[in-house]
């Protein structure tokens, strides 16, 4: 505590004040943020693996309210959790009816939206948004525990192109035509539209400028960064389209994905990767654990996903070298124990905690520095096809239509980058040998011609039955995914399902249709059959670089330097005891053993380490392929480090004596079997104890780069003198080292 006394001229105490001093740990580098959607959290979530914490809303007004916010921030500091801001997004956070000018109310809102939305182009709305965020930042700028600023713009679902005065003028000025002057589609060939097709141009304009969200987001991000450039600004959702440059100024582009009937729908993280790659932004793919009524049980209750599905979805995100892992419970399924185990199983929260303790925290400093290994397969998610859809839409949002086919590729162990029309326009296809065109019944003319040139140079084109453009030599598959909307408990038990589903659906009033339900097991079998057919037809033309003996294991390869890191995801699921009787979801994860084959390795030797077990695997060579057995458990996945040389030892170098209050270097080095530093990343656990046997705040998880970690260590002035101990465990091969040193006055 800080005790302050105000003295009068005669040295008498005129006033006294006591303020608590909150001391928190210094953040460690490259930690993975385990984020509760909304940037919220408290001690319960922290105890279950999360590292985010409730923070500061934009409506910081009134001393009592401010004091409550300060107390929440003070609670976050000693935990090391990342507190979040909730800025004013400028549309739903301002009441336009309080402004006399009727043009302050957004006129481009769909009728079913409850409440008025502000017009983001109106000068008074702009002023109010900036002022609210300025006040918030003046309040929050000096709190080091504030690390993120999150604002949700799900209002995009209700917004059309802005139809207020400024919006109409901007549309005409930018496009040269209005929304009412789109005319007929401008096809130049079957399945090919002109690049200046007005419907296509308008679609791109609406999402990048016309609805005003990009401008409002930019204002919010700019105000946050004006005061604190280090705070990560996060916005969601990203859906409805496949376009670049929709989130200017934002650090993190986020969305969430419902994974009924299949957790492999979480592969939609690839769309976020496609959005973020050109801009350098960070993708955050939130796992929504919420299930709509009737999805996994024939009930009107909202239900939380079980631990098996949360494990698979988590590993899919993790396998893409995620910087952040996000989860969403929803107020309908809070994990506080007030609802039944049937509705909200506690095992799901325990699984997140287990993943945090065994994977995210120890291996996070490594994972956040890895990159996805360059791929030779691209898969097009076309905005032109979204605008001019000619075939029946599949389950989910417009930019989710590609994922049934993408899932089949993944089950056949073929890894693909998602690309957009704009990606091909800007960067071409020179980095790829294979292009996949699912649900691409319409293509822009410029993209079409680049695909033809890609074919001329020998590129392989794969399509489904919906491709209308003429592409010589395209390999076509005729897979039927339309049944997947019928994989639900209501469809199986009641023979009914939602006639049209999206995230804005209101279950109590939604239109239902009669169907014959499909079980989750049949869905899995159909998808496995498709994967087998695809692999057989592509054999010798497009072969996987990593393979195994089952489609129930998914792979993704990561890299740093000469080291590769194979992530294997266990998708061996069956019906669970909670909702298995309804056969709508395979929710129980079963262990399995598989033989992994590495078909592309450029070195003379291969050493494979099961990182979670810290064990060297037995590797055999068969021609140009390398094989090893891998055991997968209900944790959901494994990471296998692949090195050209074995890791042999770890060493600690540091002074034998450290003076309190000074900074010293604790150097940790690793060597391989050639006595050289290994390339790649080596996660480490560092334990430091003082002369009284107490853990020091500098201990924890770190990551060596190319065999070296320089840890700057400070023995505080009030730390115990005497002999201290440090130990290091290499989390790849299990190598260890120990050292002692003296802390002196």
Rosetta blueprint (number, residue, H / E / L):
1 X L
2 X E
3 X E
4 X E
5 X E
6 X E
7 X E
8 X L
9 X L
10 X L
11 X L
12 X L
13 X E
14 X E
15 X E
16 X E
17 X E
18 X E
19 X E
20 X L
21 X L
22 X L
23 X L
24 X L
25 X L
26 X L
27 X L
28 X L
29 X L
30 X L
31 X L
32 X L
33 X E
34 X E
35 X E
36 X E
37 X L
38 X L
39 X L
40 X E
41 X L
42 X L
43 X H
44 X H
45 X H
46 X H
47 X H
48 X L
49 X L
50 X L
51 X L
52 X E
53 X E
54 X E
55 X E
56 X E
57 X E
58 X L
59 X L
60 X L
61 X L
62 X L
63 X H
64 X H
65 X H
66 X H
67 X H
68 X H
69 X H
70 X H
71 X H
72 X H
73 X H
74 X H
75 X H
76 X H
77 X H
78 X L
79 X L
80 X L
81 X L
82 X E
83 X E
84 X E
85 X E
86 X E
87 X L
88 X L
89 X L
90 X L
91 X L
92 X L
93 X L
94 X L
95 X L
96 X H
97 X H
98 X H
99 X L
100 X L
101 X L
102 X H
103 X H
104 X H
105 X E
106 X L
107 X L
108 X L
109 X E
110 X L
111 X L
112 X L
113 X L
114 X L
115 X L
116 X L
117 X L
118 X E
119 X L
120 X L
121 X L
122 X L
123 X H
124 X H
125 X H
126 X H
127 X H
128 X H
129 X H
130 X H
131 X H
132 X H
133 X H
134 X H
135 X H
136 X H
137 X H
138 X H
139 X H
140 X H
141 X L
142 X L
143 X L
144 X L
145 X L
146 X E
147 X E
148 X E
149 X E
150 X E
151 X E
152 X E
153 X L
154 X H
155 X H
156 X H
157 X H
158 X H
159 X E
160 X L
161 X L
162 X L
163 X L
164 X L
165 X H
166 X H
167 X H
168 X H
169 X H
170 X H
171 X H
172 X H
173 X H
174 X H
175 X H
176 X L
177 X L
178 X L
179 X H
180 X H
181 X H
182 X L
183 X L
184 X L
185 X L
186 X L
187 X E
188 X E
189 X E
190 X L
191 X L
192 X E
193 X E
194 X L
195 X L
196 X L
197 X L
198 X H
199 X H
200 X H
201 X H
202 X H
203 X H
204 X H
205 X H
206 X H
207 X H
208 X H
209 X H
210 X H
211 X L
212 X L
213 X H
214 X H
215 X H
216 X H
217 X H
218 X H
219 X H
220 X H
221 X H
222 X H
223 X H
224 X H
225 X H
226 X H
227 X H
228 X L
229 X L
230 X L
231 X L
232 X E
233 X E
234 X E
235 X E
236 X E
237 X L
238 X L
239 X L
240 X L
241 X L
242 X L
243 X L
244 X L
245 X L
246 X L
247 X L
248 X L
249 X L
250 X L
251 X L
252 X E
253 X E
254 X E
255 X E
256 X E
257 X E
258 X L
259 X L
260 X L
261 X L
262 X L
263 X H
264 X H
265 X H
266 X H
267 X H
268 X H
269 X H
270 X H
271 X H
272 X H
273 X H
274 X H
275 X H
276 X H
277 X H
278 X L
279 X L
280 X L
281 X L
282 X E
283 X E
284 X E
285 X E
286 X E
287 X E
288 X E
289 X L
290 X E
291 X E
292 X L
293 X L
294 X L
295 X L
296 X L
297 X L
298 X L
299 X L
300 X L
301 X L
302 X L
303 X E
304 X E
305 X L
306 X L
307 X H
308 X H
309 X H
310 X H
311 X H
312 X H
313 X H
314 X H
315 X H
316 X H
317 X H
318 X H
319 X L
320 X L
321 X L
322 X L
323 X L
324 X E
325 X E
326 X E
327 X E
328 X E
329 X L
330 X L
331 X H
332 X H
333 X H
334 X L
335 X L
336 X L
337 X L
338 X L
339 X L
340 X L
341 X L
342 X L
343 X L
344 X L
345 X L
346 X H
347 X H
348 X H
349 X H
350 X H
351 X H
352 X H
353 X H
354 X H
355 X H
356 X H
357 X H
358 X H
359 X H
360 X H
361 X H
362 X H
363 X H
364 X H
365 X H
366 X H
367 X H
368 X L
369 X L
370 X L
371 X E
372 X E
373 X L
374 X L
375 X L
376 X L
377 X E
378 X E
379 X E
380 X E
381 X E
382 X L
383 X H
384 X H
385 X H
386 X H
387 X H
388 X L
389 X L
390 X L
391 X L
392 X L
393 X L
394 X L
395 X L
396 X L
397 X L
398 X H
399 X H
400 X H
401 X L
402 X L
403 X H
404 X H
405 X H
406 X H
407 X H
408 X H
409 X H
410 X H
411 X H
412 X L
413 X L
414 X L
415 X L
416 X L
417 X E
418 X E
419 X E
420 X E
421 X H
422 X H
423 X H
424 X H
425 X H
426 X H
427 X H
428 X L
429 X L
430 X L
431 X L
432 X L
433 X L
434 X E
435 X E
436 X E
437 X E
438 X L
439 X L
440 X L
441 X L
442 X L
443 X E
444 X E
445 X H
446 X H
447 X H
448 X H
449 X H
450 X H
451 X H
452 X H
453 X H
454 X H
455 X H
456 X H
457 X L
458 X L
459 X L
460 X E
461 X E
462 X E
463 X E
464 X L
465 X L
466 X L
467 X L
468 X L
469 X L
470 X L
471 X L
472 X L
473 X L
474 X L
475 X E
476 X E
477 X L
478 X L
479 X L
480 X L
481 X L
482 X H
483 X H
484 X H
485 X H
486 X H
487 X L
488 X L
489 X H
490 X H
491 X H
492 X H
493 X H
494 X H
495 X L
496 X E
497 X E
498 X E
499 X L
500 X L
501 X L
502 X L
503 X L
504 X L
505 X L
506 X L
507 X L
508 X L
509 X L
510 X L
511 X L
512 X E
513 X E
514 X E
515 X L
516 X L
517 X L
518 X L
519 X L
520 X H
521 X H
522 X H
523 X H
524 X H
525 X H
526 X H
527 X H
528 X H
529 X H
530 X H
531 X H
532 X H
533 X H
534 X H
535 X H
536 X H
537 X H
538 X H
539 X L
540 X L
541 X L
542 X L
543 X L
544 X L
545 X L
546 X E
547 X E
548 X E
549 X L
550 X L
551 X L
552 X L
553 X E
554 X E
555 X E
556 X E
557 X E
558 X E
559 X E
560 X E
561 X L
562 X L
563 X E
564 X E
565 X E
566 X E
567 X E
568 X E
569 X E
570 X E
571 X L
572 X L
573 X E
574 X E
575 X L
576 X L
577 X L
578 X L
579 X L
580 X H
581 X H
582 X H
583 X L
584 X L
585 X L
586 X L
587 X L
588 X E
589 X E
590 X L
591 X L
592 X E
593 X E
594 X E
595 X E
596 X E
597 X E
598 X E
599 X L
600 X L
601 X L
602 X L
603 X L
604 X L
605 X L
606 X L
607 X E
608 X E
609 X E
610 X E
611 X L
612 X L
613 X L
614 X L
615 X E
616 X E
617 X E
618 X L
619 X L
620 X E
621 X E
622 X E
623 X L
624 X L
625 X E
626 X E
627 X E
628 X E
629 X E
630 X E
631 X E
632 X E
633 X L
634 X L
635 X L
636 X L
637 X E
638 X E
639 X E
640 X E
641 X E
642 X E
643 X E
644 X L
645 X L
646 X L
647 X E
648 X E
649 X E
650 X E
651 X E
652 X E
653 X E
654 X L
655 X L
656 X L
657 X E
658 X E
659 X E
660 X L
661 X L
662 X L
663 X E
664 X E
665 X E
666 X E
667 X E
668 X E
669 X E
670 X E
671 X E
672 X E
673 X L
674 X L
675 X L
676 X L
677 X L
678 X L
679 X L
680 X L
681 X E
682 X E
683 X E
684 X E
685 X E
686 X E
687 X E
688 X E
689 X E
690 X L
691 X L
692 X L
693 X L
694 X L
695 X E
696 X L
697 X L
698 X L
699 X L
700 X E
701 X E
702 X E
703 X E
704 X E
705 X E
706 X L
707 X L
708 X E
709 X E
710 X E
711 X E
712 X E
713 X E
714 X E
715 X L
716 X L
717 X L
718 X L
719 X L
720 X L
721 X L
722 X E
723 X E
724 X E
725 X E
726 X E
727 X E
728 X E
729 X E
730 X E
731 X L
732 X L
733 X L
734 X L
735 X L
736 X E
737 X E
738 X E
739 X E
740 X E
741 X E
742 X E
743 X E
744 X E
745 X L
